[in-house]
Amino acid sequence: MPVPKCGFGYVSDMTLPEHGLSSDDLFARIDRYKVGDARWREGRVFSLAYYAGADVLAVAEEAYRRLGTENGLNTDAFPSLRRIQQEVVDVVAGWMNAGPEAAGFLTSGGTESLLLAVKASRERGRKERGITQPNVVLPTSAHAAFEKGCYYFGLESRRVPVGPDWRADVGAMEAAIDDNTVLVVGSAPQYPQGVIDPIPEIAALASARDINCHVDACMGGVTLTYLRRLGEHVAPWDFSVPGVTSISVDLHKYGYTAKGASVILHSDKRRRAYQTYVTDNWLGGLYGSSGVLGTKSGGPWAAAWAVMHYLGDEGYLRLTGAARATALQLADAVEATPGLRLLARPDSTLVAFVADDPATLDVHAVAEVLWREGWYVDRQGPPASLHCTVNAAHETTIDAFIEALRAAVVEVRSTTARGTQGAYGTVD
Ligand SMILES: *Cc1c(COP(=O)(O)O)cnc(C)c1O
């Protein structure tokens, strides 16, 4: 496995100034540092950032500021944060069609939510069945954070190849399950090709064996909820599906709130209890924590609460409709572009595509040309492909992007340039 190319090889020789800078100076410096950053506010970034307009951003930032230094580690000291967390979780539970028994927490993001789903499954397997060599059965399309969770918590990851439509192959997953399986996974949608796994069939595998089934709706939880309300047919994926035991939904994606906010919901408190951690085996007294972090800023929680209340159902319907229509416009344009081919018709707002003939067109080189022109898209594989996370910010820029994409394809073909894949995340 190649090690991801890291940063720009920049080595800082910085030491702290003896006398503090003025706030004017230091903010000016931060702004200078940001000059080369991807321009998400301008609708030029199809990954990593989501934007619903200056007013929504202002609400998130002001709410973040008001509770950023309060600490969610202990909500006895900050009842405001207990209340905010409960209200956010309740709203998300409603979106997921959760029953009255459902219980969840706010986490720092999709990765923490998935880590906790893995940890809770391991713990349940150990306590209820004495499993000491646990494994997780999941499609190759499931997010890398599951792999991280298996690695951190000592589970075997059993990756099962997806079918030709990129959806989980339920028969092959069933064949991979054994007595030590504690968790099966489906995604709604999975990140790489943007399709929804057959959740009812995956959940049935779990309920037949009384094991956990996690639905990763980090990307799709908000969008699919509101697409259904807009009258689109959406494949079943939430707690209305029998056998689903937990779901993750990221608010810092299509919830359009500040970074650091995801929800993990369990079907009941007994299952949720397996994700929490309590100890008194040190000199500092009883320590309980709901997730991976200890100290946690109230900022992301306040921002999530505020943005959700600012937008309301009406706001999410509008933003979801805009993102979906724009994603379909991009999908149609890709299909109509000579040399490019969609990997799948998008089930939500993720659009992934490849070169018809990778020998004559390197799509990663296309991404490099786009970046030179100020557009950011994800490079991924296998197979070598480009990935666009379309959000409401792209409604007004999609025509210009399609034009830039087509020009980049023509340019790369004429020079037969080769690009590199880069990495989904960096390590320095
Ligand atoms: C983004 C994403 C994650 C991980 O979430 P982070 O917030 O980046 O930690 C997990 N699963 C899916 C499907 C995602 O799109």
The ligand as a Gaussian input file, in Angstrom:
#p B3LYP/6-31G(d) Opt

LIG

0 1
 C      -17.736000      11.076000       5.477000
 C      -18.094000       9.649000       5.689000
 C      -17.642000       8.944000       6.814000
 C      -16.616000       9.507000       7.775000
 O      -16.980000      10.685000       8.336000
 P      -15.949000      11.807000       8.848000
 O      -16.887000      12.850000       9.304000
 O      -15.099000      12.202000       7.670000
 O      -15.143000      11.234000       9.945000
 C      -18.117000       7.675000       6.978000
 N      -18.941000       7.096000       6.084000
 C      -19.368000       7.740000       4.983000
 C      -20.298000       7.056000       4.038000
 C      -18.948000       9.031000       4.744000
 O      -19.350000       9.667000       3.631000

